[in-house]
Amino acid sequence: MPAAPDARQAGAGTQIGFRAYLWQFKAGVIAVAAAEAAGTAGFGLGDGSIALRPFDDPEAANTRRLIVHADAALLCMAAAPGGEGFVSGGDDGRLMHTTVAGEGHELASVPRKWIEHVVVADNGSAQNSLLAYAAGKTVGLLDGAGRPVAIFADHPSTVSGIAFNPKGKRLVAAHYGGVSLWWAKAEAQQPKRLAWKGSHVAVTWSPDGKFVITGTQENELHGWRLADSADMRMSGYPAKPKCFSWSRDGRWLATSGADVVVVWDCKGKGPMGSAPVEVSRGAPVTVVAFHPRHGLIASGHDDGRLKLGRISDGSSIDLERLGDAPVTALGWTSDGRYLMAGAEDGTAAILDFGK
């Protein structure tokens, strides 16, 4: 059973008040997401379950645990459209939709494949939303109600990341040799290829729609300016940058992959040729998450620490330490009140910054 929550008050002098509630699960935290309509945080665990904690009662003695991928590992998770549950993929080749009430059903099955990536374009209702998942060389597209829309199988290698554009009208898939751009519709089509040699391990699409950027095996970022397909290269990372987060206005891109949070200014023609902002120096950065309203970046580090950095002056503070294991998952609620975090050893936390 998970340990009882450990509530902590932020130390004096931080100038940011919050309370931190910590738990210990028996399996590592793979992903975090908020089912906001249900007021619930979800922690996707490596043992195939989702652990639930209510935001309005974080000191509750018991954690609800939903067995979603029985006898399998959960590999990815996102909040489902409508805010009442979660969508998750596992090494059982199943894409599952699970509500906070515990009702679950299979959305897709890919025998003998792992579903390692899932993304949601939540446009406010199931009718207008889309889901996408990646398994092997295939990307599947579903509508917000889980009905199949299209299968995109024309990829040269295993898909290593997927992302929607801001309006949910297009989808990008990263793979060896570059990325493929698809229209999010059922009609037969050929993808637009953006090529760059090497292995691309993660991908993101800027909130203003101007850039697609990947992290590469060569410890750098590669980007394309979509207006003219111009290449951009941002190098100098000591490790592979695998986690990205954009500021609300789309100007700033925060990345992992160094012993600081590296933040690129993407105004104008893009970040190439400009020096990035660096915040929250410490142990190697594993995950990043921009605050949804302010120029603040939460970061998780290899030594279990959580930090908060500010773009305007490059300052940062320590928020909490989950333990000694690397932080593996991080995410804010849409109002910026709650920060959810989880670590490789199963430590999990909700930080409440108040109203």
The 8 nearest C-alpha neighbors of each residue, nearest first, counted from 0:
[[1, 2, 24, 25, 62, 61, 23, 3],
 [2, 0, 24, 23, 22, 3, 62, 25],
 [1, 3, 23, 22, 4, 0, 24, 60],
 [2, 4, 60, 22, 5, 1, 61, 58],
 [5, 3, 22, 21, 20, 58, 6, 2],
 [4, 6, 21, 20, 3, 7, 22, 19],
 [7, 5, 20, 19, 4, 21, 18, 8],
 [8, 6, 19, 18, 20, 5, 9, 21],
 [7, 9, 18, 17, 10, 19, 6, 16],
 [10, 8, 17, 16, 18, 7, 11, 13],
 [11, 9, 8, 13, 12, 16, 318, 7],
 [10, 12, 13, 9, 14, 16, 15, 8],
 [11, 13, 14, 10, 15, 9, 16, 316],
 [12, 14, 15, 11, 10, 316, 16, 9],
 [15, 13, 12, 16, 11, 10, 9, 316],
 [16, 14, 13, 17, 9, 352, 12, 11],
 [15, 17, 9, 352, 14, 18, 13, 353],
 [18, 16, 352, 351, 9, 8, 350, 15],
 [17, 19, 8, 351, 7, 350, 9, 352],
 [18, 20, 350, 7, 6, 349, 351, 8],
 [19, 21, 6, 5, 349, 348, 4, 350],
 [22, 20, 348, 5, 4, 347, 19, 6],
 [23, 21, 4, 347, 2, 346, 348, 3],
 [22, 24, 346, 1, 2, 345, 347, 25],
 [23, 25, 345, 1, 26, 346, 22, 27],
 [26, 24, 345, 23, 27, 1, 344, 0],
 [27, 25, 345, 24, 45, 44, 46, 28],
 [26, 28, 345, 343, 344, 45, 44, 29],
 [27, 29, 44, 341, 345, 342, 43, 343],
 [30, 28, 44, 43, 45, 27, 328, 327],
 [31, 29, 43, 328, 28, 76, 42, 75],
 [32, 30, 42, 41, 328, 43, 329, 330],
 [31, 33, 41, 78, 77, 40, 330, 34],
 [34, 32, 40, 35, 41, 39, 78, 332],
 [35, 33, 82, 83, 39, 84, 37, 36],
 [34, 36, 38, 82, 37, 33, 39, 83],
 [35, 37, 82, 83, 38, 34, 81, 39],
 [36, 38, 35, 83, 39, 34, 82, 99],
 [39, 37, 35, 36, 54, 53, 34, 40],
 [38, 40, 53, 34, 37, 54, 52, 33],
 [41, 39, 33, 52, 51, 32, 53, 34],
 [42, 40, 51, 32, 31, 50, 33, 49],
 [41, 43, 31, 50, 49, 30, 44, 28],
 [44, 42, 49, 30, 29, 28, 31, 48],
 [45, 43, 28, 48, 29, 46, 27, 26],
 [44, 46, 72, 73, 47, 27, 26, 29],
 [45, 47, 72, 44, 48, 26, 73, 71],
 [48, 46, 73, 68, 72, 45, 71, 67],
 [47, 49, 66, 67, 65, 44, 46, 43],
 [48, 50, 43, 65, 42, 64, 44, 41],
 [49, 51, 64, 42, 41, 63, 65, 62],
 [52, 50, 41, 63, 40, 62, 64, 39],
 [51, 53, 40, 39, 62, 54, 57, 41],
 [54, 52, 39, 56, 55, 57, 38, 40],
 [53, 55, 56, 57, 39, 38, 52, 40],
 [54, 56, 53, 57, 38, 39, 58, 52],
 [57, 55, 53, 58, 54, 59, 52, 60],
 [56, 58, 59, 54, 53, 55, 52, 20],
 [57, 59, 56, 4, 60, 20, 6, 5],
 [60, 58, 57, 56, 61, 4, 62, 3],
 [61, 59, 3, 58, 4, 62, 2, 57],
 [62, 60, 59, 63, 3, 1, 2, 0],
 [61, 63, 51, 52, 64, 50, 60, 1],
 [64, 62, 51, 50, 61, 65, 52, 49],
 [63, 65, 50, 49, 51, 62, 48, 66],
 [64, 66, 49, 48, 67, 50, 101, 63],
 [67, 65, 48, 69, 68, 47, 64, 49],
 [66, 68, 48, 47, 65, 69, 49, 95],
 [69, 67, 47, 71, 66, 70, 73, 48],
 [68, 70, 71, 67, 66, 47, 48, 72],
 [71, 69, 68, 47, 72, 46, 91, 66],
 [72, 70, 68, 69, 47, 91, 90, 46],
 [71, 73, 47, 45, 46, 89, 90, 74],
 [72, 74, 89, 47, 45, 88, 75, 44],
 [73, 75, 89, 115, 88, 72, 29, 90],
 [76, 74, 88, 87, 116, 115, 73, 117],
 [75, 77, 87, 86, 30, 117, 43, 88],
 [78, 76, 86, 85, 32, 79, 87, 118],
 [77, 79, 85, 32, 34, 33, 86, 84],
 [78, 80, 85, 84, 86, 82, 77, 81],
 [81, 79, 121, 82, 125, 143, 124, 128],
 [80, 82, 83, 124, 79, 123, 125, 36],
 [81, 83, 34, 36, 35, 80, 84, 79],
 [84, 82, 34, 37, 36, 98, 81, 99],
 [85, 83, 98, 99, 34, 79, 97, 82],
 [84, 86, 78, 79, 97, 77, 96, 98],
 [85, 87, 96, 77, 79, 95, 76, 78],
 [88, 86, 76, 95, 75, 94, 85, 77],
 [89, 87, 94, 114, 75, 74, 93, 73],
 [90, 88, 73, 74, 91, 114, 72, 92],
 [89, 91, 113, 92, 72, 71, 114, 73],
 [90, 92, 89, 93, 71, 113, 68, 112],
 [93, 91, 109, 113, 112, 90, 114, 108],
 [94, 92, 108, 91, 88, 107, 89, 95],
 [93, 95, 88, 107, 106, 87, 105, 108],
 [96, 94, 105, 87, 106, 86, 104, 93],
 [95, 97, 86, 103, 104, 85, 105, 106],
 [98, 96, 103, 85, 84, 102, 101, 95],
 [99, 97, 84, 100, 102, 101, 83, 85],
 [98, 100, 84, 101, 83, 97, 37, 102],
 [99, 101, 98, 102, 97, 84, 83, 103],
 [102, 100, 98, 99, 103, 97, 65, 84],
 [103, 101, 98, 97, 100, 104, 99, 96],
 [104, 102, 97, 96, 101, 98, 95, 105],
 [103, 105, 96, 95, 106, 97, 102, 94],
 [104, 106, 95, 107, 94, 96, 93, 103],
 [105, 107, 94, 95, 145, 104, 96, 108],
 [108, 106, 94, 105, 93, 109, 95, 92],
 [107, 109, 93, 92, 110, 94, 106, 105],
 [108, 110, 92, 112, 93, 111, 107, 134],
 [111, 109, 112, 92, 108, 91, 93, 113],
 [112, 110, 92, 109, 113, 91, 90, 108],
 [113, 111, 92, 110, 109, 134, 135, 114],
 [112, 114, 90, 92, 134, 115, 89, 91],
 [115, 113, 134, 88, 89, 92, 133, 116],
 [114, 116, 74, 75, 113, 133, 88, 134],
 [117, 115, 133, 132, 75, 114, 160, 118],
 [116, 118, 132, 131, 75, 76, 133, 77],
 [119, 117, 131, 130, 162, 132, 77, 116],
 [120, 118, 130, 121, 129, 131, 117, 77],
 [119, 121, 129, 167, 128, 122, 130, 163],
 [122, 120, 128, 80, 123, 119, 129, 124],
 [123, 121, 128, 127, 124, 120, 80, 125],
 [122, 124, 121, 81, 127, 128, 125, 80],
 [125, 123, 126, 127, 122, 81, 128, 80],
 [124, 126, 143, 128, 144, 127, 80, 81],
 [125, 127, 124, 128, 143, 144, 142, 129],
 [128, 126, 124, 125, 122, 143, 129, 123],
 [129, 127, 143, 121, 122, 125, 120, 126],
 [128, 130, 142, 143, 120, 141, 119, 121],
 [131, 129, 119, 141, 140, 118, 142, 143],
 [130, 132, 140, 118, 139, 117, 141, 119],
 [133, 131, 117, 139, 116, 138, 118, 134],
 [132, 134, 138, 116, 114, 137, 115, 158],
 [135, 133, 114, 137, 113, 112, 136, 115],
 [134, 136, 157, 137, 158, 112, 133, 113],
 [137, 135, 157, 158, 156, 154, 152, 134],
 [138, 136, 152, 134, 135, 133, 151, 139],
 [139, 137, 133, 151, 132, 150, 152, 134],
 [138, 140, 150, 132, 131, 149, 151, 133],
 [139, 141, 131, 149, 148, 130, 150, 147],
 [142, 140, 147, 148, 130, 146, 145, 129],
 [141, 143, 129, 145, 146, 144, 128, 130],
 [144, 142, 125, 128, 129, 145, 126, 80],
 [143, 145, 125, 142, 146, 126, 141, 128],
 [146, 144, 142, 141, 143, 106, 147, 130],
 [145, 147, 141, 142, 144, 148, 143, 106],
 [148, 146, 141, 149, 140, 145, 142, 139],
 [147, 149, 141, 140, 185, 142, 146, 184],
 [150, 148, 185, 140, 147, 139, 151, 184],
 [149, 151, 139, 138, 140, 152, 137, 148],
 [152, 150, 138, 137, 153, 139, 149, 140],
 [151, 153, 137, 154, 136, 150, 138, 139],
 [152, 154, 151, 155, 137, 136, 190, 189],
 [155, 153, 136, 156, 152, 137, 158, 174],
 [154, 156, 153, 175, 174, 136, 157, 176],
 [157, 155, 136, 154, 174, 175, 158, 135],
 [158, 156, 136, 135, 174, 159, 155, 154],
 [157, 159, 174, 136, 173, 160, 135, 156],
 [160, 158, 200, 173, 174, 201, 157, 199],
 [159, 161, 201, 173, 202, 172, 158, 116],
 [160, 162, 172, 171, 202, 173, 116, 118],
 [163, 161, 171, 203, 170, 204, 118, 164],
 [164, 162, 170, 167, 169, 171, 165, 120],
 [163, 165, 167, 169, 204, 166, 208, 170],
 [166, 164, 206, 167, 208, 163, 207, 205],
 [167, 165, 168, 164, 163, 120, 169, 122],
 [166, 168, 164, 163, 120, 165, 169, 129],
 [167, 169, 183, 166, 182, 164, 170, 163],
 [170, 168, 182, 183, 164, 181, 167, 163],
 [169, 171, 163, 181, 162, 180, 183, 164],
 [170, 172, 180, 162, 161, 179, 181, 163],
 [173, 171, 161, 179, 178, 160, 158, 180],
 [172, 174, 178, 160, 159, 158, 199, 202],
 [175, 173, 158, 159, 199, 177, 156, 178],
 [174, 176, 198, 177, 199, 197, 156, 155],
 [175, 177, 196, 197, 195, 194, 198, 174],
 [178, 176, 194, 195, 193, 175, 174, 173],
 [179, 177, 173, 193, 172, 174, 192, 194],
 [178, 180, 192, 172, 191, 171, 190, 193],
 [179, 181, 171, 191, 190, 170, 192, 172],
 [182, 180, 170, 190, 169, 183, 171, 179],
 [181, 183, 169, 184, 168, 170, 180, 190],
 [184, 182, 169, 168, 181, 170, 185, 167],
 [185, 183, 182, 186, 148, 149, 168, 140],
 [184, 186, 149, 148, 187, 183, 150, 182],
 [185, 187, 184, 188, 149, 182, 183, 148],
 [188, 186, 185, 189, 184, 149, 151, 150],
 [189, 187, 186, 190, 181, 182, 185, 151],
 [188, 190, 191, 187, 181, 153, 180, 192],
 [191, 189, 181, 180, 179, 192, 188, 153],
 [190, 192, 180, 179, 189, 193, 181, 178],
 [193, 191, 179, 178, 194, 190, 180, 177],
 [194, 192, 178, 177, 179, 191, 195, 228],
 [195, 193, 177, 176, 192, 178, 196, 179],
 [196, 194, 177, 176, 197, 193, 221, 178],
 [197, 195, 176, 194, 177, 198, 175, 199],
 [198, 196, 176, 175, 199, 195, 216, 215],
 [197, 199, 175, 216, 215, 176, 200, 174],
 [198, 200, 215, 174, 214, 175, 201, 173],
 [199, 201, 159, 215, 214, 198, 216, 160],
 [202, 200, 160, 214, 213, 241, 159, 199],
 [201, 203, 213, 160, 212, 173, 161, 214],
 [202, 204, 212, 162, 211, 213, 205, 243],
 [205, 203, 211, 164, 210, 162, 212, 206],
 [204, 206, 208, 210, 207, 249, 209, 211],
 [207, 205, 249, 165, 208, 204, 248, 164],
 [208, 206, 205, 209, 249, 165, 248, 210],
 [207, 209, 205, 206, 210, 164, 165, 204],
 [210, 208, 207, 225, 224, 205, 226, 211],
 [211, 209, 224, 205, 223, 225, 208, 204],
 [210, 212, 204, 223, 222, 203, 205, 224],
 [213, 211, 222, 203, 221, 202, 210, 223],
 [214, 212, 202, 221, 201, 220, 199, 222],
 [213, 215, 220, 201, 240, 200, 199, 241],
 [216, 214, 199, 217, 200, 219, 218, 198],
 [215, 217, 198, 218, 239, 199, 200, 197],
 [216, 218, 215, 219, 239, 197, 198, 238],
 [219, 217, 239, 238, 236, 216, 215, 237],
 [220, 218, 234, 215, 217, 233, 236, 214],
 [221, 219, 214, 233, 213, 232, 215, 234],
 [220, 222, 232, 213, 212, 231, 233, 214],
 [221, 223, 212, 231, 211, 230, 213, 232],
 [222, 224, 230, 211, 229, 228, 210, 225],
 [225, 223, 210, 228, 229, 226, 209, 227],
 [224, 226, 228, 227, 209, 210, 223, 229],
 [225, 227, 224, 228, 209, 229, 210, 223],
 [226, 228, 229, 225, 224, 223, 230, 209],
 [229, 227, 225, 224, 223, 226, 230, 193],
 [230, 228, 224, 227, 223, 231, 225, 226],
 [231, 229, 223, 222, 228, 224, 232, 221],
 [232, 230, 222, 221, 271, 223, 229, 233],
 [231, 233, 221, 220, 271, 222, 234, 230],
 [234, 232, 220, 219, 271, 221, 231, 235],
 [235, 233, 219, 236, 220, 232, 218, 221],
 [234, 236, 219, 237, 233, 218, 238, 257],
 [235, 237, 218, 238, 219, 257, 234, 256],
 [236, 238, 257, 218, 235, 256, 239, 258],
 [239, 237, 256, 218, 236, 240, 257, 219],
 [238, 240, 218, 256, 241, 216, 215, 214],
 [241, 239, 256, 255, 214, 242, 254, 238],
 [240, 242, 201, 214, 239, 255, 200, 243],
 [241, 243, 255, 286, 254, 240, 287, 244],
 [244, 242, 254, 253, 287, 241, 252, 255],
 [243, 245, 253, 288, 289, 252, 287, 254],
 [246, 244, 252, 251, 249, 253, 289, 247],
 [245, 247, 249, 251, 248, 289, 250, 252],
 [246, 248, 249, 291, 245, 292, 206, 250],
 [249, 247, 246, 250, 206, 207, 251, 245],
 [250, 248, 206, 246, 247, 251, 207, 245],
 [249, 251, 265, 266, 248, 264, 246, 252],
 [250, 252, 264, 246, 263, 245, 249, 265],
 [251, 253, 245, 263, 262, 244, 254, 246],
 [254, 252, 262, 244, 243, 261, 245, 260],
 [255, 253, 243, 261, 242, 260, 262, 240],
 [254, 256, 240, 284, 242, 285, 286, 260],
 [255, 257, 240, 238, 239, 284, 236, 237],
 [258, 256, 259, 283, 237, 236, 284, 255],
 [257, 259, 283, 282, 281, 284, 280, 260],
 [260, 258, 280, 257, 279, 278, 261, 277],
 [259, 261, 278, 277, 255, 254, 279, 262],
 [260, 262, 277, 254, 253, 259, 276, 275],
 [263, 261, 253, 276, 252, 275, 277, 260],
 [264, 262, 275, 252, 251, 270, 265, 276],
 [263, 265, 251, 270, 266, 250, 275, 262],
 [266, 264, 269, 270, 250, 251, 263, 267],
 [265, 267, 250, 269, 264, 268, 270, 251],
 [266, 268, 269, 265, 270, 264, 250, 209],
 [269, 267, 266, 270, 265, 224, 271, 209],
 [268, 270, 265, 267, 266, 271, 264, 224],
 [269, 271, 265, 264, 273, 263, 272, 268],
 [272, 270, 273, 231, 269, 233, 232, 274],
 [271, 273, 270, 274, 233, 269, 232, 231],
 [272, 274, 271, 270, 275, 264, 263, 269],
 [275, 273, 276, 272, 263, 270, 271, 264],
 [276, 274, 263, 262, 261, 277, 273, 264],
 [275, 277, 262, 261, 263, 278, 274, 313],
 [276, 278, 261, 260, 259, 262, 275, 313],
 [279, 277, 260, 313, 308, 259, 280, 315],
 [280, 278, 315, 259, 308, 260, 306, 281],
 [279, 281, 259, 258, 278, 260, 282, 277],
 [282, 280, 258, 259, 279, 283, 300, 284],
 [281, 283, 258, 301, 300, 302, 284, 280],
 [284, 282, 258, 301, 257, 300, 285, 281],
 [283, 285, 300, 255, 258, 257, 299, 256],
 [284, 286, 300, 255, 299, 301, 283, 326],
 [287, 285, 299, 242, 298, 255, 284, 328],
 [288, 286, 298, 297, 244, 299, 242, 255],
 [289, 287, 297, 244, 296, 330, 298, 329],
 [290, 288, 296, 246, 244, 295, 291, 297],
 [289, 291, 295, 293, 292, 296, 335, 288],
 [292, 290, 335, 247, 289, 333, 293, 334],
 [293, 291, 290, 247, 335, 294, 334, 246],
 [294, 292, 295, 290, 291, 247, 289, 246],
 [295, 293, 310, 309, 290, 296, 246, 292],
 [294, 296, 309, 290, 293, 308, 289, 310],
 [297, 295, 289, 308, 307, 288, 290, 298],
 [298, 296, 307, 288, 306, 287, 289, 308],
 [297, 299, 287, 306, 305, 286, 307, 288],
 [300, 298, 305, 286, 326, 285, 304, 284],
 [299, 301, 284, 285, 304, 302, 303, 283],
 [300, 302, 325, 283, 303, 282, 285, 326],
 [303, 301, 323, 325, 300, 304, 324, 282],
 [304, 302, 325, 323, 322, 324, 321, 326],
 [303, 305, 320, 300, 302, 299, 319, 321],
 [304, 306, 299, 319, 318, 298, 320, 317],
 [307, 305, 317, 318, 298, 297, 316, 279],
 [306, 308, 297, 315, 316, 296, 298, 317],
 [309, 307, 315, 296, 278, 279, 295, 314],
 [308, 310, 295, 313, 314, 311, 294, 315],
 [311, 309, 313, 294, 312, 295, 308, 276],
 [310, 312, 309, 313, 294, 314, 295, 308],
 [311, 313, 314, 310, 309, 315, 308, 278],
 [314, 312, 310, 278, 309, 311, 277, 308],
 [313, 315, 309, 312, 308, 278, 316, 279],
 [316, 314, 308, 279, 307, 309, 278, 313],
 [317, 315, 307, 306, 318, 308, 13, 314],
 [318, 316, 306, 319, 305, 307, 315, 304],
 [317, 319, 306, 305, 316, 307, 320, 9],
 [320, 318, 305, 304, 317, 321, 306, 19],
 [319, 321, 304, 303, 322, 305, 318, 323],
 [320, 322, 303, 304, 346, 319, 323, 347],
 [323, 321, 303, 320, 324, 346, 304, 302],
 [322, 324, 303, 302, 325, 321, 320, 301],
 [323, 325, 303, 302, 343, 322, 344, 342],
 [326, 324, 301, 303, 302, 342, 343, 300],
 [327, 325, 342, 299, 303, 300, 341, 328],
 [326, 328, 342, 341, 343, 325, 29, 286],
 [329, 327, 30, 341, 340, 31, 326, 29],
 [328, 330, 340, 339, 31, 288, 286, 341],
 [329, 331, 339, 338, 288, 31, 32, 340],
 [332, 330, 338, 337, 335, 339, 333, 290],
 [331, 333, 335, 334, 337, 33, 336, 338],
 [332, 334, 335, 291, 331, 336, 35, 292],
 [335, 333, 332, 336, 291, 292, 337, 331],
 [336, 334, 332, 333, 291, 331, 337, 290],
 [337, 335, 352, 334, 353, 351, 354, 332],
 [338, 336, 351, 332, 350, 331, 335, 352],
 [337, 339, 331, 350, 349, 330, 340, 332],
 [340, 338, 349, 330, 329, 348, 331, 337],
 [341, 339, 329, 348, 328, 347, 349, 338],
 [340, 342, 347, 328, 28, 346, 326, 327],
 [343, 341, 326, 327, 346, 345, 28, 344],
 [342, 344, 27, 345, 325, 324, 28, 327],
 [343, 345, 27, 342, 346, 324, 26, 28],
 [346, 344, 27, 24, 26, 28, 342, 343],
 [347, 345, 23, 342, 341, 22, 344, 24],
 [348, 346, 341, 22, 21, 340, 23, 345],
 [347, 349, 21, 340, 20, 339, 22, 341],
 [348, 350, 339, 20, 338, 19, 351, 340],
 [349, 351, 19, 338, 337, 18, 20, 352],
 [352, 350, 337, 18, 17, 353, 336, 19],
 [353, 351, 17, 336, 16, 337, 350, 18],
 [354, 352, 351, 336, 17, 16, 337, 18],
 [353, 336, 352, 351, 335, 334, 337, 17]]
